Amino acid sequence: MATRTDAATRREQILREAARLFAERGFHGVGVDEIGAAVGISGPGLYRHFPGKDAMLAELLVGISGRLLTGAKRRLAEADGVPSEAVLDSLVEGHIDFALDDRPLITLHDRELDRLRDSDRKLVRQLQRQYVELWVEVLRAVYPGLAEPAARSAVHSVFGLLNSTPHLGRPGSLPGRATTAGLLHRMARGAFAAAAAGE
């Protein structure tokens, strides 16, 4: 008899393979049977976990926005009393982990967000706004002279930089995770410093 943990693990497997396939071939280019085959179950067997592809897409895109926000809040809570520079570094590191480990979700967000129901799309946007505002608050603590609109623009620009990882080539063609992460971190901090210098 399958346990609740087994079911949760199976859902995660389905979502991971759905994200990969949707990113590679587009939402409409992938059938339920193919997703099922990727995780070793029949296409109809997927309906025990999800009502359909639309539900998978919604869970993927709402889910990653929620996880990024939750992770950022956790990093801020753990950083009580830590210098603002270190908090900003922690936020950058967390987003780099996402950008390197969940590249298909970045592609999926860019291509398929408009396919979500209005309510799901609004929820994604709401979660993303909250995530941005956390970064803006920390960034302005590091650079007090940086006006709020400029800080928000800088945060969005750095997200664009970090979320460019799907365009870096296949994972095996990168110079190594640590090297790539270090480069992205230096570029992000450099962009923030440049924004503050321009004020």
C-alpha positions in Angstrom: 0.0 0.0 0.0 1.4 3.4 -1.0 2.1 5.9 1.8 1.4 9.6 1.7 5.2 10.1 1.4 5.4 7.8 -1.6 2.6 9.8 -3.3 4.3 13.1 -2.6 7.6 11.7 -4.0 5.7 10.5 -7.1 4.1 13.9 -7.5 7.6 15.5 -7.3 8.9 13.1 -10.0 6.0 13.9 -12.2 6.4 17.6 -11.8 10.2 17.4 -12.4 9.7 15.5 -15.7 6.8 17.6 -16.8 8.9 20.8 -16.3 11.8 19.3 -18.3 9.5 18.1 -21.1 7.5 21.4 -21.2 10.7 23.4 -21.3 12.2 21.3 -24.1 9.2 21.0 -26.4 6.6 23.5 -25.2 3.4 22.9 -23.2 1.3 21.8 -26.2 4.2 19.7 -27.6 4.0 17.2 -24.7 1.3 14.7 -24.1 0.2 13.2 -20.8 1.4 9.7 -22.0 4.9 11.1 -22.5 5.0 12.5 -19.0 3.8 9.2 -17.6 6.4 7.3 -19.6 9.1 9.5 -18.2 8.2 8.5 -14.6 7.3 4.9 -15.4 3.5 5.0 -15.1 0.7 5.0 -17.7 -0.6 8.4 -18.9 -4.0 7.7 -17.3 -2.2 6.9 -14.1 -1.2 10.5 -13.9 -4.8 11.5 -13.2 -4.5 9.9 -9.8 -2.0 12.8 -9.0 -3.1 15.6 -11.2 -6.4 16.4 -13.1 -4.4 17.3 -16.2 -1.5 19.2 -17.7 -2.9 22.6 -16.8 -2.8 21.6 -13.1 0.8 20.5 -13.5 1.8 23.8 -15.1 0.0 25.8 -12.4 1.6 23.8 -9.6 5.0 24.3 -11.2 4.8 28.0 -11.7 2.9 28.9 -8.5 5.1 26.5 -6.6 8.4 27.9 -7.6 7.3 31.5 -6.9 6.1 30.3 -3.5 9.4 28.5 -2.8 11.5 31.4 -3.7 9.5 33.7 -1.4 9.6 31.2 1.5 13.3 30.7 1.0 14.0 34.4 1.1 11.9 34.9 4.2 13.7 32.1 5.9 17.1 33.6 5.0 16.0 36.9 6.4 14.7 35.3 9.6 18.0 33.4 10.1 20.0 36.5 9.5 18.7 38.4 12.5 21.6 40.6 13.7 23.8 39.7 10.6 25.2 42.7 8.6 23.0 43.7 5.6 25.9 42.9 3.2 25.8 39.2 4.3 22.0 39.1 4.1 22.2 40.4 0.5 24.8 37.8 -0.3 22.6 35.1 1.1 19.6 36.2 -1.0 21.9 36.2 -4.1 23.2 32.7 -3.3 19.6 31.4 -2.8 18.5 32.7 -6.2 21.6 31.4 -7.9 20.9 27.9 -6.5 17.4 28.2 -8.1 18.8 29.5 -11.4 21.3 26.7 -11.7 19.2 23.8 -10.3 15.8 24.7 -11.8 16.7 25.9 -15.3 13.6 24.3 -16.9 11.3 26.3 -14.6 12.8 29.5 -15.8 12.2 28.6 -19.4 8.7 27.4 -18.5 7.9 30.7 -16.7 9.1 32.7 -19.7 7.1 30.7 -22.3 4.0 29.5 -20.5 3.0 31.9 -17.8 0.2 33.3 -20.0 -1.4 29.8 -20.2 -2.3 29.8 -16.5 -5.8 30.6 -15.4 -6.2 34.3 -14.4 -6.3 33.4 -10.7 -3.1 31.3 -10.8 -1.3 34.0 -12.9 -2.3 36.7 -10.4 -1.1 34.5 -7.5 2.3 34.1 -9.3 2.6 37.8 -9.8 1.6 38.5 -6.2 4.3 36.1 -4.9 6.8 37.6 -7.2 6.1 41.1 -6.0 6.5 40.1 -2.4 9.8 38.5 -3.3 11.1 41.6 -5.1 10.1 43.8 -2.1 12.2 41.7 0.3 15.2 42.2 -2.0 14.5 45.9 -2.3 14.4 46.3 1.5 17.7 44.5 1.9 19.4 46.3 -1.0 18.4 49.7 0.4 19.8 48.6 3.8 23.2 48.0 2.0 23.0 51.1 -0.1 20.9 53.7 1.9 21.3 56.3 -0.7 19.6 54.2 -3.4 16.1 55.4 -4.1 13.3 52.8 -4.0 12.5 53.0 -7.7 16.1 52.6 -8.6 16.5 49.7 -6.1 13.5 47.9 -7.6 14.9 48.4 -11.1 18.2 47.0 -10.0 16.6 44.0 -8.4 14.6 43.2 -11.6 17.8 43.6 -13.7 19.7 41.2 -11.5 16.9 38.7 -11.7 17.2 39.0 -15.5 20.9 38.3 -15.2 20.6 35.4 -12.8 17.7 33.9 -14.7 19.7 33.8 -18.0 21.1 30.4 -17.0 19.0 28.5 -19.6 21.0 30.3 -22.2 24.4 29.3 -20.9 24.4 26.0 -22.7 23.8 22.5 -21.5 24.8 21.8 -17.9 27.7 19.6 -19.0 29.1 22.5 -21.1 29.3 24.9 -18.1 32.7 25.5 -16.5 31.5 23.9 -13.3 28.8 24.7 -10.8 31.0 26.5 -8.3 32.7 28.5 -11.0 29.4 29.5 -12.6 27.8 30.3 -9.2 30.8 32.5 -8.3 30.7 34.4 -11.6 26.9 35.0 -11.3 27.4 36.2 -7.7 30.1 38.7 -8.6 28.1 40.0 -11.5 25.0 40.4 -9.4 26.9 42.3 -6.7 28.6 44.4 -9.3 25.3 45.3 -10.9 23.9 46.4 -7.5 27.1 48.5 -6.8 26.8 50.1 -10.2 23.2 51.0 -9.5 24.1 52.6 -6.2 27.0 54.5 -7.8 24.7 56.0 -10.3 22.5 57.6 -7.7 
